[in-house]
Amino acid sequence: MPLLKIADDLTRALKALRFAAPVTFVYNPLDYARAPHAQYVQRFGSAPKEAVFLGMNPGPFGMAQTGVPFGEVRLVKDWIGVEAPVSKPPKEHPKRPITGFACTRSEVSGQRLWGWAQARFVTPEKFFARFFVVNYCPLVFMGESGSNITPDKLPPKEREALFELCDEALRRTIAHLQPKMVVGVGNFAEQRAREALANVTPAPSFGRIPHPSPASPLANRGWAEAAEKALIALGVKL
């Protein structure tokens, strides 16, 4: 499966990177949660797709636990139908333990995104026949307190080295999936897609939907409705 090889190649390349304070913990679920990630891409990563949804990087109770982008445990198990053993990152923050599919915390962003997909398409087969969901960066960055550090907040040299590897992985992913459109889940993802894919042929179109994070006031006022409005404006038929 091309997508699994892309993930494995990216994992190997990322091991050469080093991150200084304030980053003190780095998790890569493509590594320790490879088994469920492999299930996800092998079952649903066939080409072509109408559109690819691109997220930023894993959340602590989503992909960090399940290996699936926006992978809130309940929906990954019960709707997407993915479940497999998950190990541990080499260095684990005591406040952010990896318990895999035994995790009892809910990832709000994943609950919103996959909950919308379930409500709109009913079955995962109908959703994935047209769409796929990936993250731009597979790494989780945390400070000493366990606080989340997003990739855009890294120092310039660290950010550039990371983006170079993630850009190449995204180009390979899009070359495989051949979507007509790449939809950023939030502003950051759309920007990275536009920059990474600026010179690919054939070129997809670009757009974005609001990020479903609870940190977004718009998302807390009805994310599904706002996302559908944005998709319809982009020409996606629902």
C-alpha positions in Angstrom: 0.0 0.0 0.0 1.6 3.3 -1.1 0.2 5.3 1.8 1.8 3.0 4.3 5.2 3.2 2.6 4.9 7.0 2.6 4.2 6.9 6.4 7.1 4.5 7.1 9.5 6.6 5.0 8.4 9.8 6.8 8.8 8.1 10.2 12.4 7.2 9.3 13.2 10.7 8.0 11.7 12.4 11.1 14.0 10.5 13.4 16.9 12.6 12.3 15.2 15.8 13.5 15.9 17.4 16.9 13.7 19.8 18.7 14.9 22.1 21.5 13.0 23.7 24.4 10.2 24.6 24.9 9.5 21.2 23.2 10.4 18.4 25.6 8.3 15.5 24.4 7.6 14.4 20.8 5.2 11.6 19.9 5.0 9.9 16.5 1.8 7.8 16.3 2.9 6.6 12.8 5.5 4.7 14.7 4.0 3.3 18.0 0.4 3.2 16.5 1.5 1.9 13.1 -0.9 -1.1 13.3 -4.2 0.8 13.4 -2.8 3.4 11.0 -2.0 0.6 8.6 -5.6 -0.7 8.9 -6.9 2.8 8.2 -4.9 3.4 5.0 -5.2 -0.2 3.7 -9.0 -0.3 4.1 -9.8 3.2 2.9 -6.8 4.7 1.1 -7.6 3.5 -2.4 -7.4 6.0 -5.3 -8.8 8.2 -6.7 -10.6 10.5 -4.3 -12.8 13.4 -5.0 -11.2 15.4 -2.1 -8.6 15.0 0.6 -9.2 16.7 4.0 -5.9 17.8 5.5 -5.4 18.4 9.2 -2.5 20.0 11.0 -1.1 17.3 13.4 -2.4 14.8 15.9 -4.4 15.7 19.0 -3.5 14.0 22.4 -6.7 12.0 22.6 -7.2 11.4 18.9 -4.5 10.3 16.5 -2.0 10.2 19.3 -4.0 7.3 20.7 -5.4 5.6 17.6 -3.1 6.4 14.7 -6.0 7.7 12.7 -6.3 11.4 11.8 -8.8 13.2 14.2 -9.1 9.7 15.6 -11.5 9.9 18.5 -11.4 6.4 20.0 -15.1 5.6 20.0 -15.8 6.7 16.4 -12.6 5.0 15.1 -13.6 1.7 16.7 -17.4 1.8 16.3 -17.8 3.7 13.0 -14.6 3.5 11.0 -14.1 0.0 12.2 -10.4 0.3 13.0 -8.8 -1.2 16.2 -5.3 -2.7 16.7 -2.7 -2.8 19.4 -0.8 0.4 20.2 2.5 0.6 22.0 4.2 3.6 23.6 6.4 6.4 22.5 10.0 6.1 23.6 9.6 9.0 26.0 6.2 9.5 27.5 4.8 12.5 29.4 3.2 11.4 32.7 0.2 13.7 32.0 -0.2 12.5 28.4 0.0 8.7 28.6 -0.7 6.6 25.5 -3.3 4.0 26.3 -4.4 3.4 22.7 -8.0 2.2 22.3 -8.4 2.0 26.1 -8.2 5.8 26.2 -11.3 7.2 27.9 -10.8 10.8 27.0 -12.7 12.1 23.9 -11.0 14.2 21.2 -13.5 16.9 20.5 -12.1 17.8 17.1 -12.4 14.1 16.1 -15.8 13.7 17.6 -17.0 16.6 15.5 -15.3 15.7 12.2 -16.0 12.0 12.2 -19.4 12.5 13.8 -20.3 14.8 10.9 -19.1 12.1 8.4 -21.3 9.5 10.1 -24.3 11.7 10.2 -24.0 12.8 6.6 -22.8 9.6 4.9 -24.1 6.9 7.3 -21.5 4.3 6.5 -17.7 4.8 6.3 -17.7 3.1 2.9 -19.8 5.9 1.4 -17.6 8.6 2.9 -14.3 7.1 1.9 -15.5 6.3 -1.6 -15.2 10.1 -2.2 -13.0 11.4 0.5 -9.9 10.7 2.7 -8.5 12.4 5.8 -4.8 12.9 6.4 -2.6 15.0 8.7 0.1 17.3 7.3 2.5 16.6 10.3 2.3 13.3 12.2 4.1 14.5 15.3 2.7 15.7 18.6 4.9 18.3 20.4 4.6 19.0 24.1 6.2 21.3 26.6 7.4 20.3 30.1 3.9 20.8 31.5 2.3 18.6 28.8 1.0 21.7 27.0 0.4 21.3 23.3 2.8 23.0 20.9 1.6 23.3 17.3 4.1 22.9 14.4 3.7 26.5 13.3 5.0 27.6 16.8 8.4 25.9 16.4 11.5 28.0 15.9 12.2 28.8 12.2 15.0 26.3 11.6 13.2 23.5 13.2 10.0 24.4 11.4 11.7 24.5 8.0 13.3 21.1 8.4 10.0 19.6 9.6 8.0 21.2 6.8 10.5 20.0 4.1 9.8 16.4 5.1 6.1 16.8 5.6 5.7 18.7 2.2 7.4 15.8 0.4 5.1 13.2 2.1 2.1 15.3 1.2 3.1 15.5 -2.4 3.5 11.7 -2.5 0.1 11.2 -0.8 -1.6 13.5 -3.3 0.1 11.8 -6.2 -1.3 8.5 -5.0 -4.9 9.7 -4.1 -5.2 12.0 -7.2 -7.9 14.2 -5.6 -9.5 17.0 -7.5 -9.4 19.2 -4.4 -7.4 19.5 -1.1 -9.5 20.9 1.7 -7.5 22.3 4.6 -9.1 21.7 8.0 -8.3 25.2 9.2 -6.1 28.0 7.9 -2.7 26.4 8.6 -3.4 23.2 6.7 -4.8 25.1 3.7 -1.6 27.2 3.6 0.7 24.2 3.8 -1.2 22.4 1.1 -1.0 25.4 -1.3 2.7 25.8 -0.7 3.7 22.1 -0.8 1.5 21.4 -3.9 2.1 24.6 -5.8 4.0 22.9 -8.7 2.4 19.5 -8.9 0.7 18.3 -12.1 -2.2 17.9 -12.4 -2.8 20.6 -9.8 -5.7 20.1 -7.4 -7.9 23.0 -6.3 -7.7 24.3 -2.7 -10.1 25.4 -0.1 -10.7 25.1 3.6 -13.3 24.3 6.2 -13.3 25.7 9.8 -11.2 23.7 12.3 -13.4 21.7 14.7 -11.3 22.5 17.7 -13.1 23.7 20.8 -10.6 26.6 20.9 -12.5 28.0 17.9 -15.5 30.1 18.7 -17.0 29.4 15.3 -16.7 25.6 15.8 -18.5 25.9 19.1 -21.5 27.6 17.4 -22.3 24.7 15.1 -19.2 23.3 13.4 -21.0 20.8 11.1 -23.2 23.4 9.6 -20.3 25.8 9.1 -18.2 23.0 7.5 -21.0 22.0 5.1 -21.6 25.6 4.1 -17.9 25.9 3.3 -17.9 22.7 1.3 -20.9 23.6 -0.7 -19.3 27.0 -1.5 -16.3 25.0 -2.8 -18.5 23.0 -5.1 -18.6 19.8 -3.1 -22.0 18.1 -3.5 -23.4 16.8 -0.3 
